[in-house]
Amino acid sequence: MSDFQKDARFQIMRLLEARPDLSQREIASELSISLGAVNYCLKALVAKGYVKVHNFSVSERKWRYAYVLTPQGVLAKARLTRRFLSRKLAEYEALKEEIAALRSELPRGGKPASDGADDADIGFQDGAERL
């Protein structure tokens, strides 16, 4: 399973724990992932017994679903939280090392040289990719 899939599953479970009445479309929008990815993850979570689906009526003609974490799902989410945090901490440490290495490449103790070049000259636009 890819890191994206692990992260999506974790983020979906985290969101459902707080707001079980969200629709799949709302989950997709909230997490900025595709509706298909949400549907796929939810089906897998239901199949594993981590999530139960309950129908409820929002009006006389419309039905919605509530996605509720089961006790087994709460335990699985705790495991995923530990793994997610461990992976993010490792990424953070690697990023700190990369930043330190880049700073050591700069002249005068980590301060950029005033050579007249500004962010626009080197391709930065609207604050993108700035530290």
VENQUIQUI-V445692 format. One record per residue. RES is the residue in one letter. PHI is phi in whole degrees, -180 to 180 (NA if undefined). OMEGA is omega in whole degrees, 0 to 359 (NA if undefined). NEAR is the number of other ideal C-beta (glycine too) atoms within 8 Angstrom. Layout:
RES;PHI;OMEGA;NEAR + RES;PHI;OMEGA;NEAR
//
This chain:
M;NA;182;3 + S;-74;177;5 + D;-61;178;6 + F;-60;181;6 + Q;-65;178;9 + K;-63;180;12 + D;-65;180;9 + A;-63;180;13 + R;-61;178;12 + F;-62;183;13 + Q;-64;177;9 + I;-65;180;14 + M;-64;179;16 + R;-64;180;10 + L;-67;181;12 + L;-67;178;14 + E;-62;181;9 + A;-83;186;5 + R;-140;184;6 + P;-67;184;9 + D;-88;180;6 + L;-67;174;11 + S;-80;177;7 + Q;-60;179;10 + R;-63;179;7 + E;-67;177;8 + I;-62;180;13 + A;-59;180;13 + S;-65;181;7 + E;-61;184;8 + L;-97;181;11 + S;56;173;5 + I;-127;185;7 + S;-71;176;6 + L;-61;178;8 + G;-62;179;6 + A;-66;178;10 + V;-64;180;15 + N;-59;180;9 + Y;-61;181;8 + C;-65;180;12 + L;-63;178;12 + K;-60;179;8 + A;-66;179;9 + L;-66;177;13 + V;-67;181;11 + A;-61;179;6 + K;-80;180;8 + G;85;181;7 + Y;-88;182;12 + V;-134;172;13 + K;-110;180;7 + V;-108;177;9 + H;-120;175;7 + N;-85;169;8 + F;-149;184;9 + S;-93;175;8 + V;-102;174;6 + S;-161;181;5 + E;-64;184;4 + R;-106;186;3 + K;-116;175;7 + W;-117;175;7 + R;-127;179;10 + Y;-119;170;9 + A;-113;180;10 + Y;-106;188;11 + V;-111;176;10 + L;-70;175;12 + T;-83;175;10 + P;-56;177;5 + Q;-65;178;9 + G;-67;178;13 + V;-64;178;10 + L;-66;179;8 + A;-63;179;11 + K;-63;178;14 + A;-62;177;8 + R;-63;179;8 + L;-64;178;12 + T;-62;178;10 + R;-60;180;8 + R;-65;180;10 + F;-61;180;11 + L;-62;179;8 + S;-61;180;8 + R;-66;180;9 + K;-68;177;8 + L;-65;177;8 + A;-64;177;8 + E;-62;180;8 + Y;-62;179;8 + E;-63;178;8 + A;-63;179;8 + L;-67;177;8 + K;-61;179;8 + E;-65;179;8 + E;-65;178;8 + I;-63;179;9 + A;-62;179;8 + A;-64;179;8 + L;-66;178;8 + R;-63;180;8 + S;-68;177;7 + E;-80;181;5 + L;-80;177;11 + P;-73;175;4 + R;54;172;6 + G;63;175;4 + G;95;178;6 + K;-94;179;7 + P;-64;178;4 + A;-71;176;7 + S;-89;181;4 + D;-103;179;4 + G;89;179;4 + A;-80;174;5 + D;-116;184;6 + D;-57;181;6 + A;-64;181;6 + D;-68;183;6 + I;-111;170;7 + G;96;177;4 + F;-79;179;9 + Q;-132;176;6 + D;50;175;3 + G;81;181;5 + A;-68;175;6 + E;64;176;3 + R;-91;176;6 + L;-88;NA;2
//
